Amino acid sequence: MSQTKKAAKVSSGKGWATLSLIVFCVALVAFFFLGIKGTKLDKEGLYKLLPWVPTPYDGWQEAIKPSQDFGTTELIVLSPQGEASQEDLTASAKVLSDRLHALGLLETVVNQKEGKLSFSYAKGGVSEEDLGKILQTGAFTFEDDDGNAFLTDEDLDQAGFYPSDETMQNFALSFQFNEESAEVFTQKTEEMIGQNLSINMDGMNVVTASVGSKLEGGASIPGFSYEDAVFYTLLMRSGRLPVHFNAPEVVESPALMGENAQTVSVYILWGLVLIAALALTVRYRLTGFLGSVALLCTFGLSWFAVALTQRNYSVTTILTVVGATILSLYGIQAVFGGMEKDMEHGRSPVQAMRAAYKLEGMAVLEVHLLALLLAVGFIIFDAGAIGSGMRLLAMLLVISMVSVFVILRMLVTCTQLVSANSSRKEV
């Protein structure tokens, strides 16, 4: 009787284990399907989940734009109107750099040479309309009903925007002045109760709002579209351009890595990942298949993080993703290798798994933490391209640790399929 109950318990456990594995694999397939195809989030298609997994087909470049390494490059050359000092050109380069970085072009550098400014990015990285916007001076003035400007953008401390209603169609532009100017704004708006406050940019009216009460150091004004709110926030945060420039000269050049380098790199990426997954499956069979699932999770989630952080498809990004995936592969191989050695010494699969997580798993965790600490160090001491790349690496290291130590353990523990043979013998 007891053997019958025990057999039923084992059979039930294996059933739930098999179901858990099937559900997780279906979720993984759905995740990659959405990553490759994307989907509409509403009937009208206004909100979309863009494809984020690089494939040989078009579509994903909207979420992860190709960098100059893999896309046609546009060189923008700016000539100042009239004479411009070196100090003003240097300040203008800083402002333009901040604006380009705010648009997601984190690797773009503004160069100063022979009295001109120049920068480059992959074709399509910035639309013609957006390029015209970021080249505007961005001189904001805050005026009363009589047109008297009592504060300017140089007095601002913070600027931002947020949805002003539940439809997510209207946005409010918010701003806060620095300590000294905040007192001026508060006092002035107290005097202007019942009058209008106007915000102008480069002599053109942005918005006019009625002052209903005293405003403490700043204000939030609704009625903006998302695009306008982003644009005005970007210009307020970066500050005004000290130099007025002529119409930009645009020069196109081929991708630095070659015409077909992007497609070739995608094939190589997928080839390496699939070979690694196949090798794990062949080497460790069912346990290796579970490791392959964790490896694919790392790969897919890494590109999802790249899309969320608006990184470009560049050599640096590829190396970062590959590095995180290799660390995941190392962790999986180390844990499975430890399990295999323990099983050769007579331990059950479950006992071997627990021992491997305590010994080899701890060593893998130390490697991940050491790499994470190094990345954090670069983030703290470098605010440039290296620090920016390290921020992505730190995020991918966390994803790698989750894939190795959470997803893999959950799969192996919940399925219990690694001990199916020994359980069957006991029954």
Buried (B, 14 or more C-beta within 10 A) or exposed (E): EEEEEEBEEBEEBBEEBBEBBEEBBEEBEEBBEBBBBBEEEEEEEEEEBBBBBBBEEEBBBBBBBBBBBBBBBBBBBBBBEEEBEEEBBBBBBBBBBBBBBBBBBBBBEBEBEEEBBBBBBBBEBBEEEBBEBBBBBBBBBBBBEEEEEBBBBEBBBEBBBEBBEEEEEBBBBBBBBBEEBBEBBBEBBEEBEEEEBBBBBBEEEBBEBEBEEBBEBBBBBBEBEEEBBBBBBBBBBBBBBBBBBEEBEEEEEEBBBEEEBBBBBBEEBBEBBBEBBEBBBEBBEBBBBBBBBBBBBBBBBBBBBBBEBEBBBBBBBBEBBBBBBBBBBBBBBBBBBBBBBBBEEEBBBBBBBBBBBEBBBEEBBEBBEEBBEBBBEBBEEEEEEEBBBBBBBBBBBBBBBBBBBEBBBBBBBBBBBBBBEEBEEEE
